[in-house]
């Protein structure tokens, strides 16, 4: 990759150009606190490496001789991102800005590690379509160590699976295997709905509950990221129980199985998530009670996140995100109730994208590894 071996300041310049380009040299100098001489030297380093080019657009005249804005080369190759669930894999091919070029979905009829690795290898080869693959990113729900070993992935029923070794992509292929919520957080921060924000949180609801954090323009990653620590936060002492017996926890109140299970019990028949939301929108009292209780729990979850991290922007994502639209007033009311009067407002950003966005997040993890190293 073109940024391999570059000093940290050059990598940071590459990062700024990648996220914000085309961008003028004057703006880059202000953002990074670089003198004109230092900026010129680092820009030449990136240009010599083949990573940066002058873009079309009005010339920048602030530094003397008119020069065009800087941008990254998007013809260097593709990045592949994959999102694994318990029953399917979504794979995308993107450029270096995580723009999706192609997408493939495959069912997983066999969850065994070897079978899943074979599906991944086949789809990566298929989606590359002969293009140069700069890096591969894989996101899945669970705890993954630095060596690419999946320590635990409940949805796949995996424990201590050496996924990197099973894939066997070779030493020449940069491979990043990461918790899917962390990968999604990287994607929305650099290329998605939160692009340009320096501090934010990401809360995902759906088959599980996840949480990601960006502080001072960097995604926070710790050894316990991927353990699922947000899954059983207590949110409603009058709520229903999760499968582990906790009353009113996040897993009970905010996951699709938890919400649907409670609604089905009250309605005395099986109901799907989309149907439940439709029933609530139509005024069904039982469905409405369940949806609004979950909406209030979501508001308390968002308040808890904002209160403990002091961020002002929270992205809600995941396959259960439609709950927010269905109970928006209750979400906002519970959020306000749990905030101090002097605290600033919390902006909620709903991201209704599907698993393609999670796969794009995995690609973003691989792109960050390319640009920043690691």
C-alpha positions, -999 to 999 in steps of 0.1 A, spaced: 0 0 0 12 35 -8 14 48 28 35 19 41 66 31 59 56 67 62 61 87 93 30 94 116 26 131 104 24 119 68 -1 93 77 -22 119 95 -21 141 65 -32 112 43 -60 106 67 -72 142 65 -71 142 27 -89 109 25 -117 120 48 -121 156 36 -106 157 1 -105 173 -22 -91 198 3 -69 229 0 -34 230 13 -44 261 34 -72 242 51 -49 212 58 -23 235 73 -48 251 96 -63 217 107 -30 201 114 -11 231 126 16 227 99 38 254 84 38 258 47 72 242 45 62 212 65 30 208 46 49 210 12 74 184 24 47 159 36 26 165 5 55 156 -17 61 124 3 25 113 -3 26 123 -39 59 104 -45 43 74 -28 15 76 -54 -12 82 -27 -21 118 -33 -28 138 -65 -39 173 -73 -76 173 -79 -98 192 -103 -112 224 -88 -105 260 -82 -68 267 -74 -58 277 -39 -41 311 -41 -35 315 -3 0 301 -3 14 322 -31 16 303 -64 -19 290 -73 -21 252 -65 -50 228 -69 -66 211 -40 -53 177 -29 -71 144 -31 -63 107 -28 -60 83 -58 -90 61 -59 -76 39 -87 -51 21 -65 -74 -9 -60 -104 -20 -40 -110 -28 -3 -133 -57 6 -155 -56 37 -176 -85 51 -203 -86 78 -209 -120 93 -242 -128 111 -254 -161 124 -270 -171 91 -255 -150 63 -226 -129 51 -228 -96 33 -197 -86 14 -189 -53 -4 -161 -41 -26 -153 -4 -21 -129 22 -31 -106 39 -6 -134 62 5 -157 32 13 -179 39 -17 -196 6 -24 -188 -6 -59 -202 -42 -57 -221 -62 -32 -228 -99 -27 -248 -117 0 -246 -154 8 -266 -176 32 -246 -196 58 -262 -231 58 -233 -244 79 -219 -223 108 -188 -244 114 -156 -223 112 -142 -242 82 -174 -239 62 -177 -202 69 -141 -196 60 -147 -213 26 -177 -191 19 -157 -160 28 -128 -170 6 -151 -178 -24 -170 -145 -20 -138 -124 -16 -124 -139 -48 -157 -134 -66 -163 -98 -56 -127 -87 -64 -134 -94 -100 -97 -93 -109 -91 -60 -92 -61 -54 -70 -73 -60 -34 -56 -35 -11 -71 -50 21 -99 -71 36 -120 -63 66 -143 -87 84 -167 -77 111 -186 -100 134 -204 -99 167 -180 -111 193 -146 -108 210 -116 -110 186 -80 -108 197 -51 -90 179 -41 -123 162 -74 -128 144 -87 -154 168 -124 -152 175 -125 -158 213 -162 -158 214 -190 -152 189 -223 -162 203 -243 -158 171 -220 -183 153 -215 -205 184 -178 -201 181 -151 -202 208 -114 -197 201 -117 -200 164 -84 -190 145 -103 -173 117 -72 -155 102 -55 -188 98 -86 -206 85 -90 -179 58 -55 -184 46 -54 -153 25 -16 -151 26 9 -127 40 5 -103 11 -31 -96 19 -37 -71 47 -66 -86 68 -84 -69 97 -109 -89 118 -128 -68 142 -159 -66 164 -187 -55 141 -199 -26 163 -164 -12 164 -161 -16 127 -194 1 121 -183 30 144 -152 34 123 -173 35 91 -199 61 103 -171 82 118 -149 84 87 -173 80 58 -209 78 71 -236 98 89 -211 111 116 -184 121 91 -166 152 105 -176 148 141 -147 145 166 -168 131 195 -198 108 193 -213 75 205 -229 47 184 -256 26 199 -268 -4 179 -301 -23 186 -313 -54 168 -304 -90 175 -281 -76 202 -272 -43 218 -239 -27 210 -220 4 218 -191 23 202 -173 55 212 -153 82 194 -133 107 215 -110 134 202 -115 120 166 -104 85 175 -124 53 180 -120 40 215 -110 3 215 -102 -16 246 -94 -53 253 -130 -59 264 -145 -43 233 -167 -71 219 -176 -87 252 -210 -71 250 -209 -50 281 -239 -29 271 -261 -58 266 -275 -61 302 -274 -26 315 -305 -21 337 -329 3 320 -365 -3 334 -372 -18 368 -408 -24 357 -398 -41 324 -398 -77 313 -371 -103 317 -343 -112 293 -334 -148 287 -308 -146 316 -335 -135 340 -325 -98 343 -355 -75 347 -357 -45 323 -321 -48 310 -310 -36 275 -312 -72 261 -348 -75 273 -360 -41 263 -340 -32 231 -333 -64 212 -356 -77 185 -360 -111 203 -367 -94 236 -393 -70 222 -410 -96 200 -410 -122 227 -428 -99 251 -453 -87 225 -460 -123 214 -466 -132 250 -490 -104 256 -508 -108 222 -510 -146 228 -497 -152 193 -464 -150 174 -457 -116 159 -427 -104 138 -409 -71 145 -422 -52 115 -457 -63 122 -454 -52 158 -444 -18 148 -473 -16 123 -497 -27 150 -484 0 173 -487 26 145 -523 15 140 -532 21 176 -532 -15 189 -530 -10 227 -509 -41 235 -484 -34 207 -483 3 216 -475 -5 252 -446 -27 243 -432 -3 217 -434 27 239 -419 9 269 -390 -1 247 -387 35 233 -385 49 269 -358 23 276 -339 34 245 -341 70 257 -326 60 291 -299 41 273 -290 71 252 -290 94 283 -267 70 301 -243 69 272 -243 107 269 -241 113 306 -210 91 311 -191 101 280 -201 138 277 -207 135 240 -234 155 223 -240 133 192 -253 97 194 -258 75 163 -285 48 165 -281 20 141 -288 -17 137 -316 -38 123 -339 -27 151 -334 10 145 -370 14 133 -380 15 170 -367 50 172 -391 63 146 -420 44 161 -414 58 196 -395 90 190 -414 111 215 -409 86 243 -372 82 234 -368 120 236 -388 123 268 -368 96 286 -336 111 274 -345 146 287 -357 132 320 -323 116 327 -303 147 318 -294 175 341 -310 209 333 -276 225 326 -264 197 303 -263 205 266 -286 189 241 -280 155 227 -285 151 190 -298 117 179 -287 106 144 -307 76 131 -289 54 106 -314 30 90 -289 14 66 -288 -24 65 -261 -50 67 -244 -34 37 -235 -5 60 -220 -30 85 -199 -45 57 -189 -10 47 -178 -5 83 -156 -36 80 -141 -21 48 -135 11 68 -116 -8 94 -93 -21 67 -89 13 51 -79 28 85 -53 0 89 -40 9 54 -37 46 61 -28 47 98 -9 14 101 -15 -14 126 
